[in-house]
Amino acid sequence: MPSKPEYNPNNPVIAVVGLSPKPERPSYGVARYMQERGYRIIPVNPMHVGAHILGEPCYANLYDAAKALAADKQKIDIVDCFRKAEDIPPIVGEAIMIAARCIWMQLGIVNEPAAAKARAAGLQVEMDSCIKIEHALGNLHGIL
């Protein structure tokens, strides 16, 4: 198993919901890019619980991931979603429950009702936007 890069403790922690262990998948490439730039990546994918992706243990849901991080006095700041638009509402519910600061829906993912719920709970919302592209362009959206 490759060692994970050092992360910058000043960077937000990013949970990637739908992170695939397959290097050819967009979720993996995006997560690896962010990890290589000092962000801690927390894999969330119920199909791969117990496995390690990018050197980090994979969790079934945001609640389990947040609970594990709390033991190390860390928290999830950004929830980056690689799921279909119709799968977003329960993810937003979990993001609110764990007190994440931002819900980020990748390119092609738009769910206005879920976004409104997240905003009403005080979360920053990014939709139809790639976190890797935005970071590479220097568009940090006040959260990266």
N, C-alpha and C positions, 0 to 999 in steps of 0.2 A: 504494500500500500504506500503510495507516495506521501511524503510528509506535506502537511498543509503550510502555506506561507504564513509568515508573521503578520498579524493584523495590527492596525493602528487603533489603540484604545480610544482615540478621539473620534474615530469614524463610527457612524451608526451601525448597529448589527442588523443584517438583512436576512429575514426568513424567506426562502424561495419555495412557494407552494407549487407543487407539480414538478419539482426538480428531478430530472432524469439522471440515472447513472451512466447513460450512453453519451460519450463525447460528441457524437454527431448531432445530438439534439440541441435546438436553440437554447433551451433552459440551461443546459450544462455549459455551453459556450459563454453565455451572459454571466452566469454565476462565477465561472472560472476567471473571467475578465475582472469582475469586481473584487474577487478574492485576491487576485494578483496585485491589485491596487490598494491593498490593506484593509479591505472590509471583511468582517467575519460573516461567513455564509452559513446559515442554518437550514439544512434540507428538511422539507416537509412533504412527504409522499407516503400515503398509507400502504402502497404496494411494495415499499422498500424499507419498512421499519426494521431497525436493528442493523441494517447495512451501513456502510460508511460511503458517503459521496463527497468528493473533494476533501477527504480527510476528516469529515465531521459526521457524527452519528445522525441518522435520518429518523425523523419523528412522524407519528401518524397524523398529528394535528398541531395547531399553534399552541393550544393549551399545554400539551405534553412538552413541547419545545420550550415554552416560557418557564414552565416549572423546573425543567432541567437547568436552564440558564440562571434562574433565581438562586439555585444552590451555589453558583459561582458569583453571585451578586452582579449579574448582567441581565439585560432585558432586550427584547426585540424592539427595534425602532421602526423598521420598514418591513412591510409585508409585500413582497413582489410576487404577483400572481401569473402563473403560466397555466391557467385553467380557462375553460369556456365561460363566456359571459353569464350563462345561466347558473354556473357553479359559484359565482362570486358572492351572492348574499350570505350564505353561511360562513364564508371566509371573513367577510366584513364583520359579522357577529363575533367571531373569535378574535379578530384584530381589536375590536372595541373592548372585549372582555379582558384581554391581556394588556391593555393600555398602550398599544402601538401608537406611533406618532403619524404614520403615513401608510396608506394602502396604495399600491402601485400596480395598475393593470397594464400588462404588456401590449405591444402593437396588436391592433385588431380586437382588443377586449374593451367593451363599453357596456356598463350597466348603470344607467342613470339613477334608478331607485336605490341601489346599493350605495352608490356614490353619495346620494343625498343623506342616507342614513349615517354613513361614515362622517360626512361633514358636520351633521347635527351633533355627533358625539365628539367633535373637536379634532378629527383626524384630517390631515392633509390628503388630498386625493389627486392622483395622476392617472389618466386613462388614455388608452390607445397610444402609448408612449414606451419606448424601450429605454430602460435604465442605463444600459451599456452605451447606447448612442448618445443619450443626454449627457452622461458623464464624459464621454470622449469629446463632446462639443463644448464642455465646460459649463453646461446648463445644470447647475446643481440644485435648482428649485428650492433653495433654502433648507434642504434636508440632507443632501449628500455632502 
